[in-house]
C-alpha cells in the first residue's frame, strides 16, 4: 500500500477531530464510555475519509508518435508571379 499524501493525512485528521467533537456535542455524552464510543467512531470515520480521498497520480510520460515530414510540391514561383501581377 502506498504512503498517504499530505492531503489525505490532513483530511483524515480533520475528520477525526471534527466528527468526534460533533458526536460528543450532539449526543450529550457525559460518561467515559460515551466519549470512548464517539472517539472510536471518529477514528473510523477519519480512516475511511483518508483512504477514500484520491491520491495524486504520477504523470506518465506519453510517447508521441514520430511524424514524418513530407515535402509538398512547391508552388512558390506561381505564387510569386501572381503576387507581382497584383502589385502592378
C-alpha positions as CSV (number, residue, x, y, z in Angstrom):
1,X,0.0,0.0,0.0
2,X,1.5,3.4,-0.9
3,X,2.1,6.1,1.7
4,X,-0.7,8.5,2.3
5,X,-0.2,12.0,0.9
6,X,-0.3,15.2,3.0
7,X,-3.8,15.9,1.8
8,X,-5.0,12.5,2.9
9,X,-3.4,12.9,6.3
10,X,-4.8,16.4,6.8
11,X,-8.4,15.5,5.7
12,X,-8.3,12.3,7.8
13,X,-7.1,14.2,10.9
14,X,-9.6,17.0,10.5
15,X,-12.4,14.4,10.1
16,X,-11.4,12.7,13.3
17,X,-11.3,15.9,15.3
18,X,-14.5,17.5,13.9
19,X,-16.6,14.3,13.8
20,X,-15.7,13.3,17.3
21,X,-16.4,16.8,18.6
22,X,-19.7,16.9,16.7
23,X,-20.7,13.5,18.1
24,X,-19.9,14.5,21.6
25,X,-21.8,17.7,21.4
26,X,-24.9,16.2,19.7
27,X,-25.1,13.1,21.9
28,X,-24.5,14.9,25.1
29,X,-22.4,12.1,26.4
30,X,-21.0,12.7,29.9
31,X,-19.6,9.2,30.7
32,X,-16.2,7.9,29.7
33,X,-17.9,5.1,27.7
34,X,-19.9,7.6,25.6
35,X,-16.7,9.6,24.9
36,X,-14.8,6.4,24.0
37,X,-17.5,5.3,21.6
38,X,-17.5,8.8,20.0
39,X,-13.7,8.7,19.7
40,X,-13.7,5.2,18.1
41,X,-16.4,6.2,15.7
42,X,-14.4,9.4,14.8
43,X,-11.3,7.4,14.2
44,X,-13.1,5.0,12.0
45,X,-14.7,7.8,10.0
46,X,-11.3,9.6,9.7
47,X,-9.7,6.5,8.4
48,X,-12.4,6.0,5.9
49,X,-12.0,9.6,4.6
50,X,-8.2,9.3,4.4
51,X,-8.4,6.1,2.4
52,X,-11.1,7.2,0.0
53,X,-9.5,10.6,-0.9
54,X,-8.0,10.0,-4.3
55,X,-4.2,10.3,-4.2
56,X,-2.4,12.4,-6.8
57,X,-1.2,10.1,-9.5
58,X,2.1,10.5,-11.1
59,X,2.2,11.7,-14.6
60,X,3.1,9.0,-17.1
61,X,5.0,10.4,-20.0
62,X,3.2,9.7,-23.2
63,X,5.1,8.7,-26.2
64,X,4.4,11.0,-29.1
65,X,4.5,9.2,-32.4
66,X,7.1,10.5,-34.7
67,X,5.6,12.3,-37.6
68,X,7.4,12.1,-40.8
69,X,7.8,15.4,-42.7
70,X,6.5,15.0,-46.2
71,X,7.7,17.6,-48.7
72,X,4.8,19.1,-50.5
73,X,5.1,20.2,-54.1
74,X,6.4,23.7,-54.1
75,X,4.3,26.2,-55.9
76,X,6.3,29.3,-55.0
77,X,7.1,30.6,-58.5
78,X,3.4,30.6,-59.4
79,X,2.5,32.4,-56.2
80,X,5.3,34.9,-56.7
81,X,4.1,35.7,-60.3
82,X,0.5,36.2,-59.1
83,X,1.6,38.5,-56.3
84,X,3.8,40.6,-58.5
85,X,1.0,40.8,-61.1
86,X,-1.4,42.1,-58.4
87,X,1.1,44.8,-57.3
88,X,1.3,46.4,-60.8
